[in-house]
Amino acid sequence: MSWTTPNFKAASPYQNAPNWGGHGGGCWMSGNGPAATVANAIGGDDSVHVFFGCGNGGFEAFNGAIPNSSNDNGQSIMDFRMTSSGFNQAMAFQTFTPNSPAFGVGPQSPPDSVCNCTGNPPTGCQPCTTTLQELNVYDRDMAVGGVALFNDLAGNPRLVSPDKAGYGYLFYQGQLCGPSYTDTGCVAFAPGDVGSWTFGASSSLCSGADPMGGCDRVSSMAIFDNQGNNSVRCGSATGNPRCVYLVDYPNNERLTSTLLSDDTYAWGGASGETLTWSSGSSSTLGLPACTGSGCACTYDQTCLGDQVVAGDTLALTGCTCVTGTCPTVTSVTDASDGSASSLAINTSINTAYGSSCTSGQSFTYTGWFVTPAHDSDPSNAAGIGFPGGAVTVSANCTSTPCTNGLIWVITPNYTAQDGNQNRGLGVLWAYRALPNVDDELGEKYKSTDTWCASSYARPTIVNGSAYVPTYAVSCPSGKSGCGRTQTFSTCYGPGGPSGSIGDGNGPYPSGLLQYH
């Protein structure tokens, strides 16, 4: 295959360098398929739009031309348009490739923040210059959880997709370059592309503990929309409000559900909470530390990670945002005992609010994704292994708003895996889809039989039954194992179950389980 020098690439070598000739790319989306609209869903263009994403690989748009002359779309979201006569062009209709974090929010750089590195551990490193490079360097694949389509609270057709670092991108369907961009040949690759709104879901257990992204690897996501009244804000006690939840299950973390807002409604901080900081040059704000009478917040209820996500806009009561635009939250961190809860903004306090803004202010926040909820059984999270849970949402509703939705999750057991991330024992969970004060993402079901989890395979819910694909191999020891290789001779580790495949003692062999 012939290729020309791309209009952008870093000096080589550096870790996980993509081959700019088109090799090294991968469109896998954790096993999820493309997402497609119905005909005429986008502006009455008599077309079906098919979206999918590619992780890994280089980006190359020859001469900045339209996608018809573009070769490499690694780390990209793509839109293929199909008319009644078939696909209208051989290449993507539109593409989006991250360049620098939109709205100041993007995956946090690891401590060594490297490009142009050699060796392991890497040496001679220089700062990465674009999000695209960092995604490749640190294996933070775009669209790792697939893509999901939905209409936002204003009725606009939207697309949402997370990368492997746990950061998500929100687009207008059919306008990947931005809401005002109508050129059908758009290739979005510019600093702060207006076509995306970047957000980061809060980490439940190990935020910042693993700079290579071992915690925030979002392998699966789903959307639940109760289809209530668009004119009534979610959270209202009356009026059948419409609520939309983005649900994901990262590796080594807990099930998380993030509420979709409209980026204009000002959500108030929990009653009585104020944010404090050390000086006007600080870019970190937090709740007061624990005192003898108790902690600053209640974990899973009123800590900052239960209210705000990276990408939200922060306003302090009584303080004026200097430029007219309030700062963006770039990260949120909570201690599990509520002793510390803090957030970082993309500028300093004085620059954002002026020197007259004093420590100890109540706050409001706006954003597209707010008030994260976590499952009510945190004890299982530490046992959730690679690659994280695979989620499906189901509901059987005869009227709106829908209140009987369930989130189904297949998780692999971390303790049953070896150092090479071989598959572990699987569990099927069911959680309440709509959280409330008494039953926030409450666990409704947990399987107790023994089987091996297939990587990335979602449960399928049909006619009141849940169908679960399984995986199993024989180990050299004769025991039934969940490993991908024949070298995992101990199968489950010390104290694990034993038995041969099919003898009633080991896990079920590869196949399909039905729960009803």
C-alpha positions as CSV (number, residue, x, y, z in Angstrom):
1,M,0.0,0.0,0.0
2,S,1.4,3.4,-0.9
3,W,1.1,6.4,1.4
4,T,2.3,10.0,1.7
5,T,3.7,11.8,4.6
6,P,0.8,12.8,6.9
7,N,0.1,16.5,7.6
8,F,0.7,15.7,11.3
9,K,2.7,13.2,13.2
10,A,5.1,13.1,16.1
11,A,8.8,12.3,15.9
12,S,9.4,8.6,16.4
13,P,10.1,6.3,18.1
14,Y,7.6,6.5,21.0
15,Q,5.6,3.9,22.9
16,N,2.8,2.1,21.1
17,A,3.6,4.2,18.0
18,P,0.9,3.7,15.3
19,N,2.1,2.9,11.8
20,W,1.1,5.9,9.8
21,G,0.7,3.8,6.6
22,G,-2.6,2.5,7.9
23,H,-1.4,-0.5,9.9
24,G,-1.8,-0.7,13.7
25,G,-5.4,0.5,13.7
26,G,-8.2,-1.4,15.3
27,C,-12.0,-1.0,15.3
28,W,-13.1,-3.2,18.1
29,M,-15.4,-1.2,20.5
30,S,-15.2,-4.1,23.0
31,G,-17.2,-6.3,20.7
32,N,-20.1,-3.9,20.2
33,G,-21.5,-3.3,16.8
34,P,-22.1,0.0,14.9
35,A,-25.1,2.1,15.8
36,A,-27.5,3.3,13.1
37,T,-30.3,5.8,12.9
38,V,-33.6,5.3,11.2
39,A,-34.2,6.9,7.8
40,N,-34.6,10.7,7.8
41,A,-33.7,11.0,11.5
42,I,-31.2,13.7,10.9
43,G,-32.6,16.8,9.1
44,G,-34.8,14.8,6.7
45,D,-31.8,13.9,4.5
46,D,-33.4,10.7,3.3
47,S,-30.5,8.7,4.7
48,V,-29.5,6.2,7.4
49,H,-26.4,7.2,9.3
50,V,-24.2,4.4,10.6
51,F,-21.7,5.3,13.4
52,F,-18.8,3.4,14.8
53,G,-15.3,4.2,16.2
54,C,-11.8,3.0,15.8
55,G,-9.2,2.8,18.6
56,N,-5.5,2.8,17.9
57,G,-3.7,4.0,14.8
58,G,-2.8,7.2,13.1
59,F,-4.9,10.0,11.7
60,E,-4.1,11.2,8.2
61,A,-6.2,13.6,6.0
62,F,-4.4,14.2,2.8
63,N,-4.0,18.0,2.2
64,G,-6.9,18.6,4.6
65,A,-9.3,17.3,2.0
66,I,-12.7,15.6,2.5
67,P,-12.8,12.0,3.8
68,N,-13.0,10.7,0.2
69,S,-9.3,11.3,0.0
70,S,-8.5,10.4,3.6
71,N,-6.7,7.2,4.4
72,D,-6.1,6.8,8.2
73,N,-8.9,7.3,10.7
74,G,-7.4,5.7,13.8
75,Q,-8.7,7.0,17.1
76,S,-11.8,8.4,15.3
77,I,-15.6,8.4,15.3
78,M,-16.9,7.9,11.8
79,D,-20.3,8.5,10.2
80,F,-21.2,6.5,7.1
81,R,-24.3,7.6,5.2
82,M,-26.6,5.2,3.4
83,T,-29.3,6.3,1.0
84,S,-32.0,4.2,-0.8
85,S,-29.4,3.4,-3.5
86,G,-26.7,2.3,-1.0
87,F,-23.8,4.0,0.6
88,N,-23.3,7.3,-1.1
89,Q,-19.5,7.3,-1.0
90,A,-16.7,4.9,-0.4
91,M,-15.3,6.7,2.6
92,A,-16.8,8.1,5.8
93,F,-19.4,10.9,5.5
94,Q,-17.9,12.7,8.5
95,T,-15.2,11.9,11.0
96,F,-14.0,13.2,14.4
97,T,-10.5,12.6,15.7
98,P,-9.5,14.2,19.0
99,N,-6.7,16.8,18.8
100,S,-6.6,18.7,22.1
101,P,-9.2,18.3,24.9
102,A,-12.5,20.0,24.0
103,F,-13.5,22.6,26.6
104,G,-10.3,22.0,28.6
105,V,-11.2,18.5,29.6
106,G,-9.5,15.3,28.6
107,P,-7.7,12.2,29.8
108,Q,-5.3,13.2,32.6
109,S,-1.7,12.8,31.6
110,P,0.3,10.1,33.5
111,P,3.2,11.4,35.6
112,D,5.7,10.8,32.8
113,S,3.4,12.3,30.2
114,V,5.5,10.9,27.3
115,C,5.9,10.9,23.6
116,N,9.2,10.3,21.8
117,C,10.3,7.7,24.4
118,T,12.5,4.7,24.2
119,G,13.0,1.8,26.5
120,N,10.9,0.1,29.2
121,P,10.5,1.9,31.5
122,P,10.6,4.8,28.9
123,T,13.3,7.4,28.9
124,G,14.1,10.5,27.0
125,C,10.4,11.5,27.1
126,Q,8.9,14.7,25.9
127,P,5.3,16.0,26.5
128,C,2.7,14.7,24.2
129,T,1.3,17.4,22.0
130,T,-2.2,16.1,21.2
131,T,-4.8,13.9,22.7
132,L,-4.5,11.7,19.6
133,Q,-0.9,10.9,20.4
134,E,-1.6,10.3,24.1
135,L,-4.5,8.0,23.2
136,N,-2.1,5.9,21.2
137,V,0.9,6.1,23.6
138,Y,-1.2,5.1,26.6
139,D,-3.6,2.6,24.9
140,R,-6.6,4.9,25.6
141,D,-8.7,3.7,22.7
142,M,-11.5,5.8,21.3
143,A,-15.0,4.3,21.3
144,V,-13.9,1.4,23.6
145,G,-17.4,1.1,25.0
146,G,-19.0,1.5,21.6
147,V,-21.4,4.3,20.6
148,A,-24.9,5.0,21.7
149,L,-27.6,7.1,20.0
150,F,-30.3,9.0,21.8
151,N,-32.2,12.3,21.7
152,D,-31.3,14.9,24.3
153,L,-33.7,16.8,26.5
154,A,-34.3,19.3,23.7
155,G,-34.9,16.6,21.2
156,N,-31.6,16.9,19.4
157,P,-30.2,13.6,18.0
158,R,-27.0,12.9,19.9
159,L,-24.2,10.3,20.0
160,V,-22.1,9.5,23.0
161,S,-18.9,7.4,23.2
162,P,-16.3,6.8,25.9
163,D,-12.6,6.2,25.5
164,K,-10.6,3.7,27.5
165,A,-9.3,6.4,29.9
166,G,-12.9,6.8,31.1
167,Y,-13.6,10.1,29.3
168,G,-16.5,10.5,27.0
169,Y,-17.4,12.5,23.9
170,L,-20.9,13.9,23.2
171,F,-21.7,14.8,19.5
172,Y,-24.6,15.9,17.4
173,Q,-25.5,13.1,15.0
174,G,-24.6,14.1,11.4
175,Q,-22.6,17.1,12.7
176,L,-19.4,15.6,14.1
177,C,-17.6,18.9,13.3
178,G,-20.0,21.0,15.4
179,P,-23.6,22.0,15.6
180,S,-23.3,24.8,13.0
181,Y,-21.1,22.8,10.6
182,T,-23.1,21.7,7.6
183,D,-20.4,20.8,5.1
184,T,-20.9,17.1,4.4
185,G,-17.2,16.6,4.0
186,C,-16.1,17.7,7.5
187,V,-13.0,16.2,9.1
188,A,-12.9,17.3,12.7
189,F,-9.3,17.5,13.9
190,A,-8.6,20.9,15.5
191,P,-7.8,22.1,19.0
192,G,-11.0,22.2,21.1
193,D,-13.3,20.9,18.4
194,V,-16.7,22.4,18.9
195,G,-18.2,19.1,17.7
196,S,-17.5,17.4,21.0
197,W,-18.3,18.0,24.7
198,T,-15.8,16.0,26.7
199,F,-16.6,14.7,30.2
200,G,-15.0,12.3,32.6
201,A,-17.1,10.0,34.8
202,S,-15.9,10.0,38.5
203,S,-13.7,7.1,39.6
204,S,-15.3,5.0,42.3
205,L,-12.3,3.3,43.8
206,C,-9.0,4.2,42.4
207,S,-9.0,7.6,40.8
208,G,-5.4,8.5,39.8
209,A,-4.0,5.2,41.3
210,D,-3.2,3.7,38.0
211,P,-1.8,6.3,35.4
212,M,-1.9,3.7,32.6
213,G,-5.7,3.5,32.9
214,G,-6.1,0.2,34.6
215,C,-9.0,1.6,36.6
216,D,-11.0,3.6,34.1
217,R,-11.3,1.2,31.2
218,V,-14.9,1.6,30.3
219,S,-15.6,-1.6,28.3
220,S,-19.4,-1.2,28.1
221,M,-22.1,1.4,28.3
222,A,-25.8,1.6,27.9
223,I,-28.5,4.4,27.8
224,F,-31.7,4.3,29.9
225,D,-34.4,6.9,29.1
226,N,-37.6,6.8,31.1
227,Q,-39.3,8.9,28.2
228,G,-41.1,11.2,30.6
229,N,-42.1,14.8,29.9
230,N,-39.3,16.9,28.3
231,S,-40.7,20.1,29.9
232,V,-40.2,18.8,33.5
233,R,-36.7,18.7,34.9
234,C,-35.4,15.4,36.1
235,G,-35.4,15.4,39.9
236,S,-38.8,17.0,40.1
237,A,-41.1,15.2,42.5
238,T,-44.2,15.9,40.3
239,G,-45.0,16.2,36.6
240,N,-43.6,13.0,35.2
241,P,-40.1,14.3,34.5
242,R,-37.9,12.9,31.8
243,C,-34.6,11.3,33.0
244,V,-31.8,9.9,30.9
245,Y,-29.0,7.9,32.4
246,L,-25.7,6.9,30.9
247,V,-24.6,3.7,32.5
248,D,-21.1,2.2,32.5
249,Y,-19.0,-0.4,34.4
250,P,-15.3,0.3,34.3
251,N,-12.6,-2.2,35.1
252,N,-12.0,-2.6,38.9
253,E,-14.7,0.0,39.7
254,R,-18.3,0.0,40.5
255,L,-21.3,0.4,38.3
256,T,-21.8,4.1,37.6
257,S,-24.9,5.9,36.2
258,T,-24.6,9.6,35.2
259,L,-27.6,11.8,34.7
260,L,-28.0,13.7,31.5
261,S,-28.9,17.4,32.0
262,D,-29.3,20.2,29.5
263,D,-26.0,22.1,30.2
264,T,-28.1,25.2,31.3
265,Y,-29.9,24.2,34.5
266,A,-27.9,25.3,37.5
267,W,-27.8,22.4,39.9
268,G,-27.1,23.5,43.5
269,G,-24.5,21.9,45.7
270,A,-25.7,19.8,48.6
271,S,-27.4,21.8,51.4
272,G,-24.9,23.6,53.6
273,E,-21.8,22.6,51.6
274,T,-19.2,25.2,50.8
275,L,-16.0,25.0,48.8
276,T,-12.7,26.1,50.4
277,W,-9.2,26.6,48.9
278,S,-5.8,27.6,50.2
279,S,-5.1,30.7,48.1
280,G,-6.1,32.7,45.1
281,S,-3.5,30.9,43.0
282,S,-5.0,27.5,43.8
283,S,-6.9,25.6,41.1
284,T,-8.1,22.9,43.6
285,L,-11.2,23.4,45.7
286,G,-12.6,21.1,48.3
287,L,-15.1,20.5,51.1
288,P,-13.9,21.1,54.6
289,A,-11.9,18.2,56.0
290,C,-13.3,15.9,58.7
291,T,-13.9,17.3,62.1
292,G,-14.6,15.7,65.5
293,S,-18.3,15.8,64.7
294,G,-18.1,14.1,61.4
295,C,-16.9,14.3,57.8
296,A,-17.5,16.9,55.2
297,C,-19.7,14.6,53.1
298,T,-21.4,11.3,53.0
299,Y,-19.8,9.0,50.4
300,D,-22.2,8.0,47.6
301,Q,-24.6,10.7,48.6
302,T,-23.2,14.2,49.1
303,C,-19.5,14.1,48.2
304,L,-18.4,16.1,45.1
305,G,-18.0,12.9,43.1
306,D,-21.7,12.3,43.6
307,Q,-22.6,15.7,42.2
308,V,-20.1,16.9,39.6
309,V,-18.1,15.2,36.7
310,A,-15.2,16.5,34.8
311,G,-16.5,18.8,32.1
312,D,-19.2,20.5,34.3
313,T,-19.1,24.3,34.7
314,L,-18.6,25.6,38.3
315,A,-20.1,28.8,39.7
316,L,-19.5,30.1,43.2
317,T,-22.3,31.9,45.0
318,G,-21.4,35.6,45.4
319,C,-18.4,35.4,43.1
320,T,-18.5,36.8,39.5
321,C,-16.9,34.7,36.7
322,V,-14.3,37.2,35.4
323,T,-14.6,36.5,31.7
324,G,-18.3,35.9,31.8
325,T,-17.7,32.2,31.4
326,C,-17.2,30.1,34.6
327,P,-14.3,27.6,34.8
328,T,-14.5,24.0,33.8
329,V,-14.1,21.1,36.3
330,T,-11.2,19.0,35.1
331,S,-11.2,16.2,37.8
332,V,-13.0,15.1,40.9
333,T,-11.6,13.1,43.8
334,D,-13.3,11.6,46.8
335,A,-12.1,9.6,49.8
336,S,-14.2,6.5,50.5
337,D,-14.7,7.6,54.2
338,G,-15.8,11.1,53.3
339,S,-12.8,12.7,54.9
340,A,-11.7,14.5,51.7
341,S,-13.6,15.6,48.6
342,S,-12.1,17.9,46.1
343,L,-12.3,19.1,42.5
344,A,-9.8,20.8,40.2
345,I,-10.7,23.6,37.7
346,N,-8.9,24.6,34.5
347,T,-7.6,27.8,35.8
348,S,-6.8,29.5,39.2
349,I,-9.3,30.9,41.6
350,N,-8.2,34.5,41.1
351,T,-8.2,34.2,37.3
352,A,-11.6,32.6,37.3
353,Y,-13.4,34.6,39.9
354,G,-11.2,37.5,40.8
355,S,-9.2,38.3,44.0
356,S,-12.3,39.4,45.9
357,C,-13.7,35.9,45.9
358,T,-13.0,34.4,49.4
359,S,-12.8,30.8,50.5
360,G,-15.9,29.2,51.8
361,Q,-18.5,29.7,49.1
362,S,-21.6,27.6,48.3
363,F,-21.7,26.5,44.7
364,T,-23.8,25.6,41.6
365,Y,-22.8,23.6,38.5
366,T,-24.1,23.0,35.0
367,G,-23.2,20.4,32.5
368,W,-24.5,17.7,30.2
369,F,-23.6,14.9,32.7
370,V,-24.1,15.5,36.4
371,T,-24.9,13.7,39.7
372,P,-23.2,10.4,39.3
373,A,-24.8,7.4,41.1
374,H,-23.0,4.3,42.0
375,D,-24.3,0.8,42.8
376,S,-25.3,0.1,46.3
377,D,-23.0,-2.8,46.8
378,P,-19.5,-1.4,46.9
379,S,-18.0,-4.6,48.3
380,N,-18.2,-6.4,44.9
381,A,-16.2,-3.7,43.0
382,A,-12.7,-4.8,44.1
383,G,-13.5,-8.3,42.8
384,I,-14.5,-7.1,39.3
385,G,-11.7,-8.0,37.0
386,F,-10.5,-7.3,33.4
387,P,-12.1,-6.0,31.3
388,G,-14.9,-4.7,33.5
389,G,-18.7,-5.3,33.3
390,A,-20.7,-5.6,30.1
391,V,-24.1,-3.9,30.5
392,T,-27.5,-4.1,28.9
393,V,-30.6,-2.1,29.9
394,S,-34.1,-3.6,29.6
395,A,-37.6,-2.3,30.5
396,N,-41.2,-3.5,30.1
397,C,-43.2,-0.3,30.1
398,T,-46.8,0.4,29.2
399,S,-46.8,4.1,30.2
400,T,-44.4,6.9,30.7
401,P,-42.3,7.7,32.6
402,C,-41.0,4.2,32.8
403,T,-40.1,3.1,36.3
404,N,-39.4,-0.6,36.0
405,G,-36.1,-0.6,34.0
406,L,-33.3,-3.0,34.9
407,I,-29.6,-2.8,34.3
408,W,-28.1,-6.3,33.5
409,V,-24.4,-6.8,34.0
410,I,-22.0,-9.6,33.3
411,T,-18.8,-9.3,35.4
412,P,-15.6,-11.4,35.5
413,N,-14.2,-12.3,38.9
414,Y,-10.8,-10.6,39.5
415,T,-9.5,-13.2,41.9
416,A,-10.0,-16.0,39.4
417,Q,-7.6,-14.4,36.9
418,D,-3.9,-14.7,36.5
419,G,-1.4,-12.0,35.8
420,N,-2.1,-12.2,32.0
421,Q,-5.7,-11.1,32.5
422,N,-7.2,-14.4,31.7
423,R,-10.9,-14.7,32.0
424,G,-12.4,-15.2,35.4
425,L,-15.6,-16.7,36.9
426,G,-18.7,-14.8,35.8
427,V,-21.6,-13.3,37.7
428,L,-24.9,-12.0,36.2
429,W,-26.3,-9.0,38.1
430,A,-29.5,-7.0,37.8
431,Y,-29.8,-3.5,39.2
432,R,-32.6,-1.0,39.4
433,A,-32.2,1.4,36.5
434,L,-33.7,4.4,38.1
435,P,-31.9,5.4,41.4
436,N,-33.7,7.0,44.3
437,V,-32.7,7.9,47.9
438,D,-33.6,4.5,49.3
439,D,-32.6,2.2,46.5
440,E,-29.8,3.9,44.5
441,L,-28.9,1.5,41.7
442,G,-30.1,-1.2,44.1
443,E,-29.1,-4.8,43.4
444,K,-32.1,-6.9,42.5
445,Y,-30.4,-10.1,41.4
446,K,-27.1,-11.9,41.5
447,S,-26.4,-15.3,40.0
448,T,-24.8,-18.0,42.1
449,D,-23.9,-20.8,39.7
450,T,-20.4,-21.3,38.3
451,W,-19.3,-20.3,34.8
452,C,-16.6,-18.5,33.0
453,A,-17.2,-15.0,31.7
454,S,-16.7,-14.2,28.0
455,S,-14.9,-11.0,27.5
456,Y,-17.1,-8.1,26.4
457,A,-20.1,-10.3,25.8
458,R,-23.3,-8.5,26.9
459,P,-26.4,-10.3,28.3
460,T,-29.4,-10.4,26.0
461,I,-32.8,-9.9,27.5
462,V,-35.8,-11.3,25.6
463,N,-39.3,-12.1,26.8
464,G,-38.4,-12.2,30.5
465,S,-35.3,-14.3,30.0
466,A,-31.6,-13.3,30.3
467,Y,-29.2,-15.1,27.9
468,V,-25.5,-15.2,28.9
469,P,-22.7,-16.6,26.7
470,T,-20.0,-18.5,28.6
471,Y,-16.4,-19.6,28.0
472,A,-14.3,-22.5,29.4
473,V,-11.2,-24.5,28.5
474,S,-9.4,-27.5,30.1
475,C,-6.3,-26.8,32.0
476,P,-3.3,-29.2,31.9
477,S,-4.1,-30.2,35.5
478,G,-7.5,-31.5,34.3
479,K,-9.5,-28.8,36.1
480,S,-11.9,-26.6,34.3
481,G,-10.4,-23.1,33.7
482,C,-11.3,-19.7,32.5
483,G,-7.9,-18.9,31.0
484,R,-7.2,-18.1,27.4
485,T,-4.0,-20.2,27.4
486,Q,-3.1,-23.7,28.5
487,T,-0.4,-22.3,30.9
488,F,-2.9,-21.2,33.6
489,S,-2.5,-24.6,35.3
490,T,-4.0,-23.7,38.7
491,C,-7.2,-22.5,37.0
492,Y,-8.7,-20.5,39.8
493,G,-5.9,-20.1,42.2
494,P,-5.7,-21.4,45.8
495,G,-9.0,-22.4,47.3
496,G,-10.8,-22.2,43.9
497,P,-13.3,-24.7,42.6
498,S,-12.1,-27.8,40.9
499,G,-13.5,-30.4,38.6
500,S,-13.5,-31.3,34.9
501,I,-15.7,-29.7,32.3
502,G,-19.2,-31.1,32.4
503,D,-18.7,-33.3,35.5
504,G,-20.9,-31.1,37.7
505,N,-18.1,-29.7,39.8
506,G,-16.4,-27.3,37.5
507,P,-17.9,-24.4,35.6
508,Y,-20.3,-24.9,32.7
509,P,-18.5,-25.4,29.3
510,S,-18.6,-22.8,26.5
511,G,-22.2,-22.2,25.5
512,L,-25.3,-20.2,26.4
513,L,-27.0,-20.0,29.8
514,Q,-30.7,-18.9,30.1
515,Y,-32.0,-17.2,33.3
516,H,-35.7,-16.6,33.7
